[in-house]
Amino acid sequence: MKSWPKLEGALADYVDANWLRESPLKRRLREETAKLPQAGMQISAHQGQQIALLVRAIGARHAVEVGTFTGYSSLSIAEALPADGKLRCCDVSEQWTGIARRYWKEAGVEGRIELTIGPALKTLDGFLAQGLSGQLDLAFIDANKEDYDAYYERCLKLVRRGGIVLIDNVLWGGSVANLADKDADTQAIRTLNAKLKTDERVDLALFAVGDGMTCVLKR
């Protein structure tokens, strides 16, 4: 029996050539972001495509994103929403999201996106206070790792039954499997991963794309 191959080298090129559909606009955004010192925070093009497919598959109209950075994931989500759809973005950086705004405008989706600058937990609590519990279709979490569990709990309240919560960086470069790694971020991700395994409120799967992305479906 053959072992699973690693997606690198010629095989990675083959995957890109046969599955990846990245617009010139998204490619420019990814390349511009790659020049930043924090470039590792950007999702992969493959993740963006997968997220967009899920948005369309569940017919999402309303979504929330926790951690926008320069906008690749938000652009992927917003483009997949219907014209009257809405994506609520949470981030703390005017600088990084300033890049995102440029690309949202160029893509013609800025009218679908509402960006709130400030601590995401406060913003999410505000959404719940506004009566948005159970009203959203999809959530994407990719921000401060130590707050992952808190983000998850709030997003799970915000999405409807049958809605999806996506959580990025759940493999954390492999650090989650190294029990000697006691870094706070690693511990937080590891703890949430273990919690999700037995969370009877959801069904779940791990997508081995990018740095690992968990997909939970709210029961």
C-alpha positions in Angstrom: 0.0 0.0 0.0 1.3 3.4 -0.9 1.8 6.0 1.9 0.2 9.4 1.7 2.5 11.8 -0.3 3.6 15.2 0.9 2.3 18.1 -1.1 5.6 19.7 -2.1 7.7 20.1 -5.1 6.3 18.8 -8.4 3.2 17.4 -6.6 2.4 20.8 -5.1 2.8 22.4 -8.6 0.4 19.7 -10.0 -2.2 20.5 -7.3 -2.0 24.2 -8.1 -2.2 23.6 -11.8 -5.3 21.3 -11.5 -7.3 22.6 -8.5 -6.3 26.2 -7.6 -8.4 29.0 -9.1 -6.9 32.3 -7.9 -7.8 35.5 -9.6 -5.1 38.0 -10.6 -6.5 40.4 -7.9 -6.1 37.8 -5.1 -2.7 36.9 -6.3 -1.6 40.5 -6.2 -3.0 40.8 -2.6 -1.2 37.6 -1.6 2.1 38.9 -3.1 1.8 42.3 -1.5 1.1 40.7 1.9 4.1 38.3 1.4 6.4 41.4 1.7 5.2 42.2 5.2 7.1 41.0 8.3 3.8 39.4 9.5 3.2 37.6 6.2 2.8 34.3 8.0 -0.6 35.5 9.2 -2.0 35.3 5.7 -4.1 32.3 4.8 -3.2 30.2 1.8 -4.8 30.6 -1.6 -6.1 27.0 -1.2 -7.8 28.0 2.1 -9.5 31.0 0.5 -10.9 28.8 -2.3 -12.1 26.2 0.2 -13.8 28.8 2.4 -15.5 30.4 -0.6 -16.8 26.9 -1.7 -18.3 26.4 1.8 -19.9 29.8 1.8 -21.6 28.9 -1.5 -22.4 25.3 -0.4 -24.5 26.4 2.6 -26.0 29.4 0.8 -24.5 31.8 3.3 -25.8 35.3 3.4 -24.4 36.6 6.7 -20.9 35.8 8.0 -18.4 37.0 10.6 -14.7 37.0 10.5 -12.5 37.3 13.6 -9.1 38.5 12.4 -9.0 40.2 9.0 -5.3 41.1 8.5 -4.8 42.3 4.9 -8.1 40.8 3.6 -7.5 37.6 1.7 -10.0 35.6 3.6 -12.6 38.4 3.8 -12.2 38.9 0.1 -12.8 35.2 -0.5 -15.9 35.2 1.7 -17.4 38.4 0.4 -17.0 37.4 -3.2 -18.9 34.2 -2.5 -21.8 36.0 -0.8 -24.8 37.1 -2.7 -25.0 40.8 -3.7 -27.1 41.6 -0.6 -25.0 39.5 1.7 -23.0 40.9 4.6 -19.7 40.0 6.2 -18.8 41.5 9.6 -15.1 41.8 10.1 -13.3 42.2 13.4 -9.7 43.4 13.6 -7.5 45.7 15.7 -5.3 47.1 13.0 -6.1 50.1 10.8 -2.8 49.6 9.0 -3.4 46.0 7.9 -7.1 46.4 7.1 -6.2 49.5 5.1 -4.7 47.1 2.6 -7.8 45.0 2.8 -10.0 48.0 2.0 -8.1 48.7 -1.2 -8.7 45.2 -2.5 -12.3 45.1 -1.3 -13.0 48.3 -3.3 -11.2 47.0 -6.4 -13.1 43.7 -6.2 -16.4 45.6 -5.9 -17.4 44.0 -2.6 -16.8 46.8 -0.1 -20.5 47.3 0.2 -20.9 43.7 1.6 -18.3 44.2 4.3 -18.7 45.9 7.7 -15.3 46.4 9.5 -15.1 47.1 13.2 -11.7 48.1 14.6 -11.3 47.0 18.2 -11.0 44.0 20.5 -12.8 41.2 18.8 -14.4 39.8 22.0 -16.0 43.2 22.6 -17.2 43.4 19.0 -18.7 39.8 19.2 -20.4 40.6 22.5 -21.9 43.6 20.8 -23.3 41.5 18.0 -24.9 39.2 20.5 -26.3 42.2 22.4 -27.8 43.4 19.1 -29.8 40.2 18.9 -27.7 38.4 16.2 -27.6 35.1 18.1 -28.4 32.3 15.7 -28.7 34.7 12.7 -25.3 34.2 11.0 -24.5 31.4 8.6 -20.7 31.2 8.8 -17.8 32.3 11.0 -14.1 32.3 10.4 -11.7 32.6 13.3 -8.1 33.6 12.7 -6.9 36.0 15.4 -5.3 36.0 18.9 -4.8 32.3 19.7 -5.1 32.7 23.5 -8.7 33.9 22.9 -9.6 31.1 20.6 -12.0 29.3 23.0 -13.8 32.6 23.7 -14.1 33.4 20.0 -15.4 30.0 19.4 -18.1 30.1 22.0 -19.3 33.5 20.8 -19.3 32.5 17.2 -21.1 29.3 17.9 -23.9 31.4 19.5 -24.0 33.7 16.5 -24.3 31.0 13.8 -27.6 29.3 13.1 -28.2 25.6 13.3 -26.6 24.1 10.2 -24.2 27.0 10.2 -20.4 26.6 10.0 -17.5 27.8 12.2 -14.1 27.6 10.7 -11.0 27.8 12.9 -7.6 28.4 11.4 -4.1 27.4 12.6 -5.3 24.4 14.5 -2.1 22.4 13.8 0.1 25.5 14.6 3.1 24.3 12.6 3.0 20.9 14.3 3.6 22.4 17.7 0.3 21.1 19.1 1.6 17.5 18.9 4.8 18.5 20.8 3.7 18.2 24.4 6.9 19.8 25.6 5.8 23.0 23.9 4.1 25.0 26.7 3.8 28.3 24.8 0.5 30.0 25.7 -0.7 30.1 22.1 0.1 26.4 21.6 -1.6 25.5 24.8 -4.7 27.5 23.9 -5.0 25.8 20.5 -4.3 22.4 21.9 -7.0 22.9 24.6 -9.6 23.9 22.1 -8.8 21.0 19.8 -9.3 18.6 22.6 -12.6 20.3 23.6 -14.0 20.2 20.1 -13.4 16.4 20.0 -16.1 15.9 22.6 -18.3 18.9 21.9 -21.8 17.4 21.2 -23.1 20.7 20.0 -21.3 20.3 16.7 -20.1 17.9 14.0 -16.5 18.5 12.9 -13.8 17.7 10.5 -10.1 18.8 10.1 -9.1 20.2 6.7 -5.4 19.6 6.2 -5.0 22.8 4.3 -2.7 25.7 5.2 -1.8 25.4 8.9 -4.8 23.1 9.5 -8.4 24.4 9.6 -11.2 22.9 11.7 -14.7 23.0 10.3 -17.6 22.6 12.8 -21.2 22.3 11.8 -23.6 23.5 14.5 -26.2 20.9 15.3 
